[in-house]
Amino acid sequence: MSFPVERPRRLRQSPALRRLVAETRLHPADLILPVFVREGIHQPQPIGSMPGVVQHSMDSLLDVAREVVAEGLGGIMIFGVPRDKDAVGSGADDPDGILNQALAQVRDVVGDDTVVMADLCLDEFTDHGHCGVLDDRGAVDNDATLERYAAMALAQADAGAHVLGLSGMMDGQIGYVREALDAAGHVDTVLLAYAAKYASAFYGPFREAVDSSLVGDRKTYQQDPANLTESLREVRLDLAEGADLVMVKPALPYLDVVRAVAEVSDVPVSAYQVSGEYAQIEAAAAHGWIERERAALEALTSIRRAGAQQVLTYYALDVPRWLS
């Protein structure tokens, strides 16, 4: 009788052996928790399309920031949900605006014990829901938007954010904001470039989370899902402009992009497991079709395996418990 010469199964025969030879590991320090803070509420408000995720009050936001530190997560990314909006997103750079107040209070609570990250985009603050200022034709005016981003960056840096996540996909945004920050003395503020952010159907639940006012789509500035080479060009431009970190968003439908970006980037690569990815797992698990914990950990492991060094995920606070 002929037997196989090689027996790879030897290394799979027990949990201890599988753990010993695992090539990719999840660690809480690799994970960033995205959170939403809403102006004018005193109790957290559930988000229907994202079970277990809420719009935080300021008090509950500070509580969850303390949890982020206690669980050893890599950071917390804060999104603001203002009460009032206008055409230019005035609340975005208002020191008394909900996002800047949240950044300041979270930084006071956590100090440097975790990384405080700010979403730098206008979409939550504009009444039209776009990520920039509109021109007379109703199109997003790239260069006018850069001026608003610079003002927003200065406000967020003043509030104490360690990292600014530029997610608007405007041409030249990293270089323009870097120059403004440096001129104001914020030379240590880190810039996370959403370098490959796709015009994705997987953002649907997020729009509920931020009470989005968007009518239409963002296809004139976010990436076409069909394209990879174009994304690598965007990454190269952001790196040349001084990005300290680069992002691929969404994550799981774009693992090939994560891998390609990781191969060319000389700065750390992040990926965002977005609201639709989360909602899919939650909905299937609620029906008993998949195992929630196993599916979530498998998805996150695949994102790390593809090359992401940091992952933004709504499961960030669950993972330490699951791993233990």
NORKAPE-V648608 format. One line per field, one symbol per residue. burial: # if it has 9 or more other C-alpha atoms within 8 Angstrom, else .. A space follows every 50 residues. Layout:
BEGIN
burial = ???
END
This chain:
BEGIN
burial = ..........##....##.........############....#.##..# #..#####.###..#####.############..##########..#### #######.##...#####################.....###.###.### #######.############.#######.###...#..###########. .#########.###.......##.......##.###.##.########## ##.##.######..#..############.##.##....#.#..###.## ####.#########.##.##....
END
